[in-house]
């Protein structure tokens, strides 16, 4: 990056969000990290370390960035709250200045299905699709990104800015996501919002893209799951959060000024 851009990264307390915050800061961005502490899944299909990561704050990630010479501020926020988008931008601007890079990484992941099965092939517990699973998933993975994009665009246009980046994370998509039905549907909705933003906001110097990570080790993989999923990967490997963060950092750079309206799939 040619200047200290301000980035807002959601879900930045662990996994891809944390790696993205660290990578953007290393490229010179000032990073506002948001997170929400989640209740433990407390199930044998998930390592205890994963529960600890989900329940952690992002302060340690911010401290890591600062110790390395960067600028970072962490703040807890519930993205399921429709009023949260405006508040987050207010807090980010007060701390770091106008937001120029928005990374919609946070997920309200809940595993639901149309099947009668109680668990998927990896042993993870599933629930039937319901109003509750729909609301939980869509509030964070579809509505929150839409409202954050809207707030980003409003402020960008009002201040007469000419440079902006919107990057979202997706999985599943319009073809459906068996055994993670509402998750895939909510991500498909987020893709659509982001592609619409690419078409509508390009005239204001904003690019908008989605990144589709490979199976990524964010702490949820057991040894059995790792063996199974490595075997079906085209590259016969499991991705690291840092691998995905590098692609996000590229899309957030000046070099990606002509890249917009894409879903970039990683393997």
N, C-alpha and C positions, 0 to 999 in steps of 0.2 A: 504494500500500500504506500502511496506517495505522501500521505498525510495521516494524522491521527484521527481516523474516522471513529465515530461512536457506534458501537454495536450493542443491540439488545438480544440476548440469547435466553430463551425459555428452557426450563428443564435442565439447568446447568449444574446441578449438584453432583452428577455422576454420569458415566457412560459417554455417549456421543455429545451431549450438551456440554459437559465439562471439558472434554477434549477440544471441542470447537472454541470454547471461550479461551482456553490456553493457547490454541493455535492462532486465533485472531489477534490476541494480545502480543504474541511473538512477532506478528507481522506489523505491529504498530498501532492496532486499534485500542481504544479505550472501551472496556467491556462492562456492561451492566448485566449481571447474572440473576435470573429469577429461578425460583424453585418452590416446591411444596413438599413438606415431609409427609411420607405416605406410611400407612399402617403396614406392619409386616404381613407378607403373604402366609408365612408360617405353614409351609407345606413341604414334604420331602422332595417334591419335584423341583424346588428352588433352593439353591445354596443359601446358607445363613448370611454369607457375605453380601449377597444381593439384597436381602432384607435390610441389612445395615446401611447399604449405600442408598437405598430408596428412602430411608428414614433420616438421612443426614441432611445438613444444610449445605450451602454453597460457599460458606465463609472460608473453608480450607482451600477451596479452589481459588478464590479471590486472593487469599494470602499467598498462595503459590505464585500467582501472576505478579503480585506486588514485589515479592522477594526477587523475582527474575528481572525486575526493573520496569514492569508494566503498570497499567492503571486498571483497577477493577473495583466494582462495588457489587455486593450481593444483597438481595432482598427477597424475602419470602412473599409469595402471592398465590392466591387461589384463582386460577384461570377460569374456573367454572362460574365465577362471579361476573355477570355481564358488565358491571361497572369497572372491572379490573383493568381494562385496556387503557383508558384515559389516565387512571391513577398511575399505572406503570410508566407511561410516557412522561407524566409529570415528575415522577421520582427520578427517572433516568436523566431527564433534561436538567433537573436541579443539581444532580450530582456530577454529570459529565458533559452536558451540552446536547444539542439537537441530535436525535437518533438518525443515522444514515444507513445502518445495516440492521435488518430485522431477520432473526433466525427463529422460525417456528419449529422448535424441536420437542417441546413438552407433549406428553401423551397421558390421557386418562385411562390407559389400557385396562380393559376388562375382557376376559375371554368368555364369549358366549357362542351358542350354536343352535341350529334347528334340530340337531340330532338328539336322541334320547340318552346318548352316552354321557357318563359322568366324568370322563377324562379323555384327553387326546392321546395320540400315539406316543408322545413323550412322557405321559403320565401326569400332565398338568390338569388340574381340575377345571371343568367347564360348567357353565350354567346355560339354561335355555334363554333365548332372546326374549327380552321383556322390556316394558317401558323404562324400568330402572336401568338396565344395561345400556339401552339406547341413550337415555338422558346423560348418564355418566360419561359415555364415550363421546357423544357428539358435542357435549358442552366444551370439552377441552380440545378435542382433535379437529373440530370443524368450526363451531361458533367462535371460540377464542381466536384462532388464526384469522378468521374473517374480520373480527372486530379490531384486532391488532393491525391488520393490513389497512383497514379503513382509517384508523387513527394515524398510522404512519403516513398515509397518503394525504390526509387532511393537513397535517402539520407541514409536510414537505411542500405542498402547493402554497399554503398560506405564507410561508417564509421565502418563497421564490427560489427554492433550492433546485439544483440541476443534476444532482448525482444521488442515486439511491439503489439499494440492493434488498430484495426480499428473497429469502431462501426457506423452503419448507422441507420437512422429512416425511416420506410416505412409505407405505408398504401395502401389499394387497392390490388395491386399485379397482378399476371398474369391472374387471373380470371376476371379482369376488375373492374372498379369503376364507376358504373352508376352515371351520373350527375356531375362527376369530372373526366372526361375521360382522359385528358392529364396528370393530376396529378397522377392517378393510373398507367398510362403507363410509365411515367417517373420514378416512384418509382419502378416499376417492372424492369426497366433497371438498376437502382441503385442496386437492390437486386442481379441482375446477375453479375454486376461488382464486388460486394462485395464477392459473393460466389466464383467467379474466383480467387479473391485475396486470399481467404482462402486456396484454393488448391495450388496456385502457390507460396505463400509466407510463408507457414508453415515451410518450410525447413530453413527459416531465423529467426524463433522464433516469427513470427507475427501471431496473431489470427485475424479473421475477422468475424463479426456477424452483423445481423440486428435485431432491436427491432421494433415490431409492437405494438404501444400503443393502449389502448382502447380509446373510445371517452374521450378526456381529456379537462378539463376546463383550457384553456390557455387564457381565456378572451372573446372568441367569442360567448359563449352561452348566449342566451336570456333565460328568465324564461320558455317560451313556448318550446324552443328547449331542454332545460334541462329536462323538464317533459317528452317529447316525447322520447328522447334518453335513459333516465334512464329506461323506460319501456321495451326497447328491449335489454338492457345489460344483459348478463348471470348472473352477480352478482348484478344486479339492482342498479348500482351506476355509477357515473361519475368519471373518474380518475383524479388525481391531477398531475401536472408536477413533483412533488417530488416523486411520486410513480414510474414514468418512470425513473427518474434520479437514483434511487436506483438500478434498474436493469442495467442501463448503467454503473454505478460505479462498480458493481460486475464484469461485463464483462471486465472492465478495470483493474481489480485487478490480483494479483498473483494467487488467488484462482481459477480463470477462465482459467488457462493456458492450459487446455485440452478441452476447449469449443471453437469450431470454425466451420464455415460453417453452421450456424443455423439462422433461422428466428424465433425469440422468440416472440410469440404472447401473449399479456396481455389482460385481460378482466376486 
